[in-house]
Amino acid sequence: MIWDENVYCAVDIETTGIDPSAGDRIIEIAIIPVYKGKIVKEWIYSSLVNPKVGIQTYAQGVHKISIKDIEQAPGLDEILSIVRKYSKDTIFVFHNARFDLTFLDYAAKEVGQLPLDIFYIDTLEISQNVYGKRRKLESLAVEMKINHKVTHRAFDDAYVTANVFIKFFEKFGWEIIHEFLRRWEGREY
């Protein structure tokens, strides 16, 4: 398969809960760059985040991140600066982009920044079109024989998303994959 010259960055976040409008925030982020079908290990970024809010009990049960774990982590402003650097001249890849991007918008608003203006591809949207239904990341990983597990931690899930994206790209090629290219310019609240 012939790859284009774009750098694709698979991104995943973990949060304190599922509703940013109710005060839930990002507590972990990972960015896994892919260039010409290969994960570029030396460009990977992964960090816990301290949003200075509590973590809901059910969320702790999902990702096993506690308040103690994030006490010394960088804040949302520092993390957003890094995300913006990665977004320059790249295409982000998410599995369920609306969830992650909405949280990133709320984080930007909270620290007095403009929302992200990025190009992205959503592997959830691709799976909807390929299979006629939304597919969980875990089921795609099993079907595609990706050995890395989905653990509901940002690094592992971004790594699996990167591999799912690579498999989709290799199966469908640039022309089809780029039909799923979208632009995010912030969300109306």
N, CA, C and O of each residue as an XYZ file, in Angstrom:
756
protein
N       0.849     -1.188      0.000
C       0.000      0.000      0.000
C       0.885      1.239      0.000
O       1.856      1.326      0.751
N       0.539      2.176     -0.839
C       1.284      3.430     -0.916
C       0.677      4.425      0.077
O      -0.508      4.751      0.009
N       1.501      4.886      0.979
C       1.077      5.874      1.969
C       1.382      7.269      1.444
O       2.306      7.465      0.655
N       0.596      8.223      1.889
C       0.858      9.613      1.539
C       1.938     10.174      2.470
O       2.521      9.434      3.262
N       2.197     11.458      2.377
C       3.257     12.089      3.173
C       2.760     12.639      4.515
O       3.539     13.226      5.266
N       1.492     12.458      4.817
C       0.953     12.992      6.070
C       1.458     12.224      7.285
O       1.713     11.021      7.224
N       1.595     12.949      8.381
C       1.789     12.320      9.683
C       0.409     12.258     10.319
O      -0.280     13.273     10.428
N       0.012     11.075     10.735
C      -1.263     10.860     11.411
C      -0.961     10.628     12.882
O      -0.060      9.858     13.214
N      -1.699     11.280     13.765
C      -1.467     11.134     15.200
C      -2.711     10.542     15.862
O      -3.735     11.212     15.993
N      -2.608      9.283     16.275
C      -3.703      8.654     17.019
C      -3.709      9.241     18.421
O      -2.679      9.273     19.093
N      -4.870      9.704     18.858
C      -4.999     10.382     20.144
C      -6.078      9.696     20.965
O      -7.131      9.327     20.443
N      -5.807      9.530     22.255
C      -6.827      9.044     23.179
C      -6.679      9.784     24.497
O      -5.577     10.158     24.899
N      -7.813      9.988     25.161
C      -7.808     10.615     26.477
C      -8.562      9.728     27.459
O      -9.394      8.908     27.072
N      -8.254      9.909     28.725
C      -9.055      9.357     29.818
C      -9.564     10.543     30.620
O      -8.910     11.585     30.682
N     -10.726     10.386     31.230
C     -11.395     11.525     31.868
C     -11.914     11.165     33.259
O     -11.926     10.004     33.668
N     -12.342     12.211     33.967
C     -12.887     12.024     35.319
C     -14.311     11.503     35.301
O     -14.840     11.103     36.338
N     -14.934     11.504     34.138
C     -16.315     11.063     33.947
C     -16.656     11.241     32.482
O     -15.758     11.403     31.657
N     -17.938     11.214     32.142
C     -18.294     11.263     30.715
C     -18.948     12.572     30.267
O     -19.325     12.698     29.102
N     -19.089     13.543     31.164
C     -19.823     14.758     30.804
C     -19.017     16.022     31.111
O     -19.002     16.485     32.252
N     -18.350     16.579     30.104
C     -17.563     17.786     30.371
C     -18.425     18.981     30.779
O     -17.942     19.871     31.478
N     -19.693     19.016     30.356
C     -20.555     20.133     30.749
C     -20.916     20.074     32.225
O     -21.359     21.071     32.795
N     -20.732     18.910     32.853
C     -20.982     18.753     34.289
C     -19.692     18.854     35.105
O     -19.694     18.598     36.309
N     -18.584     19.232     34.442
C     -17.329     19.430     35.166
C     -16.307     18.325     35.005
O     -15.209     18.427     35.552
N     -16.634     17.263     34.269
C     -15.639     16.213     34.048
C     -14.522     16.748     33.164
O     -14.757     17.560     32.269
N     -13.291     16.278     33.427
C     -12.129     16.794     32.715
C     -11.164     15.675     32.340
O     -11.295     14.537     32.792
N     -10.195     16.026     31.506
C      -9.162     15.101     31.035
C      -8.171     14.822     32.162
O      -7.740     15.739     32.860
N      -7.812     13.543     32.335
C      -6.790     13.188     33.329
C      -5.625     12.391     32.734
O      -4.638     12.120     33.418
N      -5.747     12.018     31.457
C      -4.629     11.341     30.793
C      -4.784     11.521     29.287
O      -5.898     11.540     28.762
N      -3.661     11.652     28.607
C      -3.672     11.795     27.152
C      -2.472     11.062     26.563
O      -1.407     10.997     27.176
N      -2.659     10.514     25.372
C      -1.552      9.905     24.631
C      -1.702     10.256     23.162
O      -2.812     10.336     22.634
N      -0.565     10.463     22.511
C      -0.513     10.778     21.091
C       0.504      9.826     20.460
O       1.677      9.809     20.832
N       0.029      9.038     19.500
C       0.874      8.034     18.843
C       0.995      8.398     17.357
O       0.062      8.149     16.594
N       2.125      8.982     16.929
C       2.292      9.363     15.533
C       2.528      8.160     14.608
O       3.217      7.203     14.962
N       1.936      8.245     13.418
C       2.088      7.220     12.384
C       2.565      7.929     11.122
O       1.965      8.908     10.679
N       3.648      7.422     10.556
C       4.156      7.974      9.299
C       4.450      6.830      8.349
O       5.209      5.916      8.673
N       3.839      6.888      7.166
C       4.007      5.869      6.128
C       3.730      4.459      6.662
O       4.435      3.505      6.334
N       2.691      4.353      7.489
C       2.247      3.053      7.960
C       2.995      2.503      9.155
O       2.765      1.360      9.552
N       3.882      3.286      9.736
C       4.666      2.832     10.889
C       4.475      3.789     12.060
O       4.414      5.006     11.883
N       4.383      3.218     13.257
C       4.336      4.038     14.471
C       5.743      4.562     14.728
O       6.710      3.801     14.740
N       5.844      5.878     14.935
C       7.143      6.516     15.169
C       7.331      6.636     16.684
O       6.874      7.592     17.312
N       8.008      5.651     17.245
C       8.124      5.542     18.707
C       8.773      6.762     19.357
O       8.380      7.164     20.452
N       9.767      7.353     18.685
C      10.457      8.482     19.309
C       9.620      9.762     19.330
O      10.011     10.738     19.970
N       8.478      9.774     18.642
C       7.584     10.935     18.641
C       6.381     10.762     19.564
O       5.560     11.672     19.683
N       6.266      9.606     20.217
C       5.103      9.333     21.072
C       5.095     10.268     22.281
O       6.136     10.567     22.866
N       3.892     10.719     22.637
C       3.705     11.516     23.850
C       2.609     10.880     24.688
O       1.559     10.502     24.169
N       2.857     10.765     25.981
C       1.856     10.225     26.902
C       2.052     10.878     28.264
O       3.174     10.977     28.760
N       0.947     11.323     28.865
C       1.054     11.994     30.159
C      -0.255     11.911     30.938
O      -1.344     11.931     30.363
N      -0.123     11.818     32.242
C      -1.266     12.071     33.115
C      -1.503     13.575     33.096
O      -0.621     14.339     32.703
N      -2.685     14.002     33.516
C      -3.059     15.414     33.520
C      -3.728     15.718     34.854
O      -4.539     14.931     35.343
N      -3.385     16.862     35.441
C      -4.050     17.288     36.669
C      -5.000     18.439     36.347
O      -4.568     19.584     36.214
N      -6.304     18.135     36.220
C      -7.267     19.191     35.911
C      -7.771     19.913     37.162
O      -8.574     20.843     37.073
N      -7.290     19.473     38.327
C      -7.659     20.074     39.612
C      -9.153     19.925     39.928
O      -9.791     20.825     40.475
N      -9.688     18.740     39.559
C     -11.056     18.367     39.936
C     -11.020     16.912     40.399
O     -10.046     16.200     40.157
N     -12.079     16.482     41.058
C     -12.170     15.107     41.524
C     -12.414     14.127     40.389
O     -12.776     14.516     39.278
N     -12.211     12.853     40.684
C     -12.447     11.786     39.711
C     -13.611     10.952     40.219
O     -13.585     10.465     41.349
N     -14.632     10.788     39.388
C     -15.783      9.999     39.800
C     -15.370      8.546     40.060
O     -14.497      8.001     39.384
N     -16.009      7.943     41.040
C     -15.667      6.582     41.453
C     -15.772      5.591     40.309
O     -14.887      4.753     40.133
N     -16.848      5.673     39.523
C     -16.993      4.717     38.419
C     -15.875      4.909     37.398
O     -15.412      3.934     36.806
N     -15.431      6.154     37.178
C     -14.348      6.415     36.221
C     -13.043      5.817     36.736
O     -12.271      5.253     35.960
N     -12.792      5.936     38.040
C     -11.601      5.313     38.617
C     -11.624      3.801     38.414
O     -10.586      3.180     38.185
N     -12.805      3.225     38.499
C     -12.945      1.787     38.279
C     -12.629      1.379     36.852
O     -12.164      0.265     36.610
N     -12.880      2.275     35.905
C     -12.627      1.969     34.492
C     -11.144      2.065     34.168
O     -10.572      1.127     33.613
N     -10.505      3.197     34.508
C      -9.118      3.404     34.091
C      -8.094      3.267     35.203
O      -6.891      3.325     34.946
N      -8.547      3.087     36.422
C      -7.642      2.855     37.562
C      -6.677      4.028     37.816
O      -5.540      3.824     38.240
N      -7.147      5.250     37.552
C      -6.356      6.446     37.833
C      -7.001      7.145     39.021
O      -8.201      7.417     39.015
N      -6.201      7.432     40.034
C      -6.720      8.080     41.241
C      -6.216      9.523     41.330
O      -5.331      9.939     40.584
N      -6.798     10.258     42.251
C      -6.360     11.637     42.509
C      -4.875     11.653     42.871
O      -4.135     12.529     42.424
N      -4.448     10.701     43.666
C      -3.034     10.618     44.054
C      -2.130     10.467     42.822
O      -1.038     11.034     42.776
N      -2.586      9.708     41.837
C      -1.794      9.494     40.622
C      -1.557     10.788     39.847
O      -0.506     10.950     39.228
N      -2.519     11.710     39.874
C      -2.418     12.908     39.030
C      -1.958     14.160     39.786
O      -1.851     15.233     39.192
N      -1.686     14.034     41.084
C      -1.312     15.210     41.890
C      -0.142     16.000     41.304
O      -0.182     17.230     41.289
N       0.883     15.328     40.828
C       2.086     16.001     40.322
C       2.100     16.136     38.793
O       3.095     16.577     38.217
N       1.007     15.760     38.146
C       0.939     15.800     36.677
C       0.795     17.237     36.182
O       0.338     18.108     36.921
N       1.188     17.484     34.924
C       1.011     18.832     34.364
C      -0.463     19.200     34.247
O      -1.329     18.326     34.194
N      -0.738     20.499     34.208
C      -2.111     20.990     34.101
C      -2.615     21.007     32.668
O      -1.884     20.709     31.724
N      -3.893     21.368     32.532
C      -4.538     21.390     31.217
C      -3.863     22.358     30.252
O      -3.760     22.057     29.063
N      -3.398     23.517     30.735
C      -2.775     24.497     29.846
C      -1.509     23.947     29.200
O      -1.283     24.140     28.006
N      -0.682     23.262     29.989
C       0.551     22.674     29.464
C       0.243     21.560     28.455
O       0.883     21.461     27.409
N      -0.733     20.737     28.784
C      -1.119     19.630     27.900
C      -1.671     20.169     26.582
O      -1.333     19.654     25.516
N      -2.512     21.194     26.641
C      -3.070     21.767     25.410
C      -1.992     22.359     24.515
O      -2.092     22.282     23.290
N      -0.973     22.942     25.107
C       0.143     23.474     24.305
C       0.829     22.348     23.533
O       1.200     22.522     22.373
N       0.993     21.210     24.173
C       1.616     20.056     23.520
C       0.702     19.517     22.417
O       1.170     19.200     21.323
N      -0.597     19.412     22.701
C      -1.550     18.938     21.693
C      -1.514     19.857     20.475
O      -1.535     19.382     19.340
N      -1.460     21.163     20.702
C      -1.412     22.115     19.582
C      -0.140     21.926     18.750
O      -0.182     22.031     17.525
N       0.976     21.653     19.400
C       2.223     21.407     18.655
C       2.080     20.173     17.777
O       2.498     20.181     16.619
N       1.498     19.124     18.316
C       1.298     17.898     17.538
C       0.316     18.116     16.389
O       0.414     17.457     15.354
N      -0.620     19.031     16.565
C      -1.656     19.222     15.540
C      -1.160     20.008     14.326
O      -1.836     20.036     13.298
N      -0.006     20.639     14.426
C       0.530     21.412     13.298
C       0.925     20.453     12.171
O       1.779     19.584     12.350
N       0.304     20.622     11.034
C       0.640     19.851      9.832
C       0.473     18.344      9.996
O       1.169     17.571      9.337
N      -0.433     17.921     10.861
C      -0.732     16.497     11.010
C      -2.239     16.304     10.918
O      -3.007     17.266     10.917
N      -2.640     15.057     10.842
C      -4.047     14.688     10.892
C      -4.231     13.811     12.122
O      -3.582     12.774     12.252
N      -5.113     14.226     13.022
C      -5.381     13.428     14.212
C      -6.305     12.267     13.853
O      -7.119     12.360     12.935
N      -6.160     11.182     14.594
C      -7.000      9.998     14.425
C      -7.560      9.637     15.796
O      -6.818      9.515     16.770
N      -8.867      9.471     15.858
C      -9.538      9.116     17.107
C     -10.432      7.901     16.875
O     -10.779      7.576     15.740
N     -10.793      7.246     17.956
C     -11.908      6.301     17.926
C     -12.974      6.942     18.804
O     -12.882      6.901     20.031
N     -13.981      7.532     18.177
C     -15.022      8.345     18.798
C     -14.505      9.769     19.012
O     -14.370     10.244     20.139
N     -14.225     10.420     17.907
C     -13.616     11.752     17.909
C     -14.426     12.783     18.680
O     -13.854     13.599     19.404
N     -15.745     12.760     18.539
C     -16.573     13.785     19.191
C     -16.343     13.811     20.705
O     -16.289     14.885     21.304
N     -16.208     12.643     21.322
C     -15.979     12.569     22.769
C     -14.662     13.273     23.120
O     -14.646     14.193     23.938
N     -13.570     12.842     22.503
C     -12.253     13.391     22.844
C     -12.167     14.879     22.510
O     -11.664     15.669     23.309
N     -12.655     15.258     21.337
C     -12.550     16.657     20.922
C     -13.418     17.586     21.765
O     -13.040     18.731     22.011
N     -14.556     17.113     22.202
C     -15.393     17.931     23.089
C     -14.667     18.187     24.405
O     -14.682     19.308     24.912
N     -14.032     17.154     24.962
C     -13.254     17.345     26.193
C     -12.087     18.307     25.959
O     -11.799     19.143     26.815
N     -11.419     18.201     24.822
C     -10.322     19.121     24.525
C     -10.834     20.551     24.372
O     -10.155     21.491     24.784
N     -12.018     20.733     23.789
C     -12.624     22.064     23.698
C     -12.896     22.652     25.085
O     -12.575     23.810     25.354
N     -13.486     21.845     25.951
C     -13.766     22.321     27.310
C     -12.475     22.685     28.037
O     -12.428     23.676     28.765
N     -11.431     21.887     27.842
C     -10.140     22.176     28.472
C      -9.598     23.514     27.967
O      -9.114     24.327     28.754
N      -9.679     23.739     26.656
C      -9.195     25.002     26.084
C      -9.965     26.184     26.659
O      -9.376     27.191     27.052
N     -11.279     26.052     26.704
C     -12.124     27.124     27.236
C     -11.771     27.417     28.698
O     -11.702     28.573     29.116
N     -11.552     26.355     29.457
C     -11.253     26.501     30.886
C      -9.955     27.260     31.136
O      -9.851     27.998     32.115
N      -8.962     27.086     30.263
C      -7.679     27.769     30.467
C      -7.554     29.031     29.612
O      -6.469     29.601     29.497
N      -8.675     29.468     29.007
C      -8.692     30.723     28.276
C      -8.077     30.669     26.892
O      -7.569     31.673     26.395
N      -8.122     29.490     26.260
C      -7.590     29.343     24.908
C      -8.731     29.104     23.924
O      -9.839     28.731     24.308
N      -8.433     29.327     22.655
C      -9.394     29.004     21.602
C      -9.458     27.484     21.435
O      -8.495     26.786     21.751
N     -10.579     26.973     20.944
C     -10.655     25.529     20.703
C      -9.689     25.120     19.597
O      -9.203     25.954     18.834
N      -9.425     23.834     19.529
C      -8.548     23.310     18.486
C      -9.181     23.499     17.116
O     -10.401     23.420     16.968
N      -8.359     23.746     16.137
C      -8.770     23.803     14.743
C      -7.890     22.775     14.042
O      -6.749     23.062     13.683
N      -8.433     21.574     13.851
C      -7.621     20.460     13.357
C      -8.356     19.673     12.279
O      -9.572     19.777     12.120
N      -7.586     18.892     11.552
C      -8.142     17.887     10.665
C      -8.028     16.552     11.384
O      -7.042     16.283     12.070
N      -9.059     15.712     11.218
C      -9.043     14.430     11.916
C      -9.794     13.373     11.122
O     -10.571     13.677     10.217
N      -9.539     12.130     11.487
C     -10.243     10.966     10.963
C     -10.702     10.157     12.171
O      -9.968     10.009     13.147
N     -11.927      9.634     12.093
C     -12.505      8.874     13.206
C     -12.664      7.411     12.790
O     -13.448      7.097     11.896
N     -11.917      6.522     13.442
C     -12.026      5.095     13.107
C     -13.399      4.540     13.472
O     -13.821      3.530     12.908
N     -14.098      5.176     14.395
C     -15.473      4.763     14.710
C     -16.386      5.040     13.508
O     -17.237      4.218     13.169
N     -16.208      6.189     12.875
C     -16.989      6.518     11.677
C     -16.668      5.553     10.534
O     -17.565      5.120      9.811
N     -15.398      5.221     10.377
C     -15.025      4.263      9.336
C     -15.689      2.917      9.613
O     -16.239      2.300      8.701
N     -15.643      2.457     10.864
C     -16.258      1.160     11.196
C     -17.764      1.184     10.955
O     -18.336      0.182     10.525
N     -18.407      2.307     11.223
C     -19.844      2.456     10.966
C     -20.139      2.234      9.484
O     -21.109      1.563      9.130
N     -19.303      2.798      8.630
C     -19.500      2.670      7.193
C     -19.123      1.287      6.665
O     -19.783      0.764      5.767
N     -18.086      0.705      7.209
C     -17.621     -0.606      6.738
C     -18.552     -1.729      7.201
O     -18.890     -2.620      6.422
N     -18.964     -1.681      8.471
C     -19.719     -2.786      9.060
C     -21.212     -2.507      9.208
O     -21.979     -3.394      9.580
N     -21.622     -1.269      8.916
C     -23.027     -0.921      9.068
C     -23.438     -0.673     10.504
O     -24.619     -0.492     10.797
N     -22.454     -0.666     11.407
C     -22.720     -0.348     12.817
C     -21.427      0.133     13.464
O     -20.326     -0.139     12.985
N     -21.597      0.849     14.557
C     -20.439      1.328     15.310
C     -19.774      0.138     15.984
O     -20.442     -0.681     16.614
N     -18.461      0.047     15.851
C     -17.730     -1.066     16.441
C     -16.817     -0.554     17.541
O     -16.140      0.461     17.378
N     -16.804     -1.259     18.657
C     -15.900     -0.910     19.750
C     -14.463     -1.158     19.326
O     -14.180     -2.019     18.494
N     -13.576     -0.395     19.908
C     -12.160     -0.526     19.615
C     -11.674     -1.945     19.916
O     -10.887     -2.511     19.157
N     -12.151     -2.520     21.033
C     -11.743     -3.883     21.415
C     -12.091     -4.897     20.333
O     -11.269     -5.745     19.988
N     -13.308     -4.814     19.795
C     -13.727     -5.803     18.800
C     -12.951     -5.634     17.495
O     -12.636     -6.623     16.832
N     -12.641     -4.393     17.122
C     -11.825     -4.167     15.928
C     -10.420     -4.736     16.122
O      -9.860     -5.347     15.211
N      -9.856     -4.532     17.306
C      -8.505     -5.033     17.595
C      -8.458     -6.560     17.502
O      -7.517     -7.124     16.944
N      -9.477     -7.222     18.051
C      -9.528     -8.689     17.992
C      -9.653     -9.147     16.541
O      -8.909    -10.016     16.088
N     -10.592     -8.558     15.825
C     -10.823     -8.952     14.428
C      -9.582     -8.724     13.567
O      -9.278     -9.530     12.687
N      -8.869     -7.630     13.818
C      -7.697     -7.287     13.006
C      -6.411     -7.932     13.522
O      -5.327     -7.688     12.993
N      -6.547     -8.752     14.556
C      -5.405     -9.465     15.146
C      -4.302     -8.514     15.626
O      -3.113     -8.740     15.404
N      -4.743     -7.447     16.288
C      -3.812     -6.502     16.897
C      -3.521     -7.026     18.298
O      -4.439     -7.189     19.102
N      -2.268     -7.285     18.591
C      -1.899     -7.933     19.853
C      -1.994     -7.025     21.065
O      -2.143     -7.506     22.188
N      -1.910     -5.735     20.855
C      -1.978     -4.796     21.980
C      -3.411     -4.737     22.512
O      -4.353     -4.707     21.720
N      -3.594     -4.721     23.810
C      -4.924     -4.736     24.425
C      -5.453     -3.329     24.684
O      -4.695     -2.400     24.962
N      -6.779     -3.198     24.584
C      -7.476     -1.982     25.005
C      -7.627     -2.089     26.521
O      -8.245     -3.027     27.023
N      -7.061     -1.126     27.247
C      -7.070     -1.177     28.716
C      -7.810     -0.003     29.343
O      -7.900      0.089     30.567
N      -8.337      0.889     28.523
C      -8.941      2.134     28.999
C      -7.907      3.011     29.707
O      -8.207      3.729     30.661
N      -6.688      2.919     29.200
C      -5.623      3.859     29.531
C      -5.212      4.496     28.211
O      -5.213      3.843     27.167
N      -4.862      5.772     28.266
C      -4.665      6.559     27.049
C      -3.605      5.966     26.116
O      -3.840      5.864     24.912
N      -2.451      5.577     26.646
C      -1.396      5.057     25.770
C      -1.858      3.791     25.052
O      -1.752      3.696     23.830
N      -2.364      2.830     25.800
C      -2.772      1.560     25.189
C      -3.870      1.762     24.153
O      -3.815      1.183     23.068
N      -4.858      2.575     24.478
C      -5.980      2.769     23.563
C      -5.565      3.582     22.327
O      -6.046      3.314     21.226
N      -4.686      4.564     22.497
C      -4.180      5.308     21.339
C      -3.325      4.395     20.459
O      -3.368      4.497     19.233
N      -2.564      3.522     21.069
C      -1.724      2.582     20.330
C      -2.593      1.633     19.499
O      -2.287      1.360     18.338
N      -3.670      1.135     20.097
C      -4.587      0.266     19.361
C      -5.274      1.058     18.245
O      -5.413      0.559     17.128
N      -5.701      2.283     18.539
C      -6.328      3.130     17.516
C      -5.372      3.342     16.343
O      -5.789      3.270     15.187
N      -4.105      3.601     16.625
C      -3.110      3.771     15.562
C      -3.040      2.520     14.692
O      -2.994      2.617     13.466
N      -3.031      1.360     15.314
C      -2.953      0.102     14.566
C      -4.223     -0.181     13.771
O      -4.145     -0.681     12.648
N      -5.382      0.127     14.329
C      -6.644     -0.024     13.595
C      -6.620      0.898     12.378
O      -6.998      0.492     11.280
N      -6.175      2.135     12.575
C      -6.087      3.074     11.469
C      -5.153      2.548     10.370
O      -5.489      2.610      9.187
N      -3.995      2.037     10.759
C      -3.050      1.477      9.787
C      -3.711      0.359      8.987
O      -3.565      0.294      7.766
N      -4.437     -0.517      9.676
C      -5.119     -1.639      8.984
C      -6.181     -1.108      8.017
O      -6.274     -1.582      6.885
N      -6.974     -0.139      8.447
C      -7.981      0.447      7.561
C      -7.308      1.101      6.346
O      -7.758      0.930      5.212
N      -6.227      1.852      6.595
C      -5.530      2.541      5.509
C      -4.995      1.523      4.508
O      -5.135      1.701      3.298
N      -4.383      0.456      5.017
C      -3.824     -0.561      4.127
C      -4.915     -1.300      3.352
O      -4.688     -1.720      2.217
N      -6.082     -1.460      3.943
C      -7.178     -2.159      3.272
C      -7.857     -1.284      2.214
O      -8.173     -1.761      1.124
N      -8.082     -0.003      2.535
C      -8.890      0.853      1.673
C      -8.104      1.884      0.869
O      -8.592      2.369     -0.152
N      -6.903      2.225      1.311
C      -6.091      3.187      0.573
C      -6.439      4.637      0.868
O      -7.451      4.956      1.493
N      -5.560      5.488      0.393
C      -5.640      6.913      0.676
C      -6.952      7.532      0.196
O      -7.563      8.308      0.929
N      -7.394      7.208     -1.010
C      -8.581      7.864     -1.563
C      -9.811      7.618     -0.692
O     -10.557      8.552     -0.399
N     -10.026      6.388     -0.282
C     -11.192      6.057      0.550
C     -11.027      6.642      1.954
O     -11.948      7.268      2.476
N      -9.876      6.442      2.555
C      -9.654      6.948      3.928
C      -9.852      8.458      3.982
O     -10.422      8.969      4.946
N      -9.398      9.169      2.978
C      -9.522     10.629      3.008
C     -10.950     11.119      2.760
O     -11.227     12.309      2.913
N     -11.849     10.227      2.384
C     -13.260     10.591      2.369
C     -13.781     10.797      3.793
O     -14.827     11.414      3.995
N     -13.042     10.274      4.781
C     -13.420     10.405      6.187
C     -12.687     11.561      6.878
O     -12.816     11.741      8.089
N     -11.936     12.326      6.124
C     -11.217     13.469      6.690
C     -12.222     14.564      7.049
O     -13.028     14.977      6.214
N     -12.167     15.021      8.276
C     -13.067     16.060      8.782
C     -12.242     17.199      9.374
O     -11.061     17.043      9.683
N     -12.895     18.339      9.521
C     -12.250     19.473     10.192
C     -13.041     19.800     11.449
O     -14.269     19.881     11.426
N     -12.323     19.985     12.535
C     -12.920     20.373     13.805
C     -12.466     21.787     14.111
O     -11.271     22.079     14.170
N     -13.451     22.663     14.306
C     -13.140     24.059     14.614
C     -13.791     24.482     15.919
O     -14.165     25.643     16.086
N     -13.924     23.557     16.828
C     -14.619     23.850     18.070
C     -16.080     23.493     17.951
O     -16.598     23.293     16.852
N     -16.731     23.416     19.071
C     -18.116     22.976     19.119
C     -18.966     24.049     19.764
O     -18.524     24.738     20.683
N     -20.183     24.185     19.279
C     -21.137     25.103     19.912
C     -21.623     24.475     21.227
O     -21.938     23.286     21.270
N     -21.680     25.266     22.277
C     -22.114     24.724     23.578
C     -23.541     25.127     23.844
O     -24.099     24.774     24.883
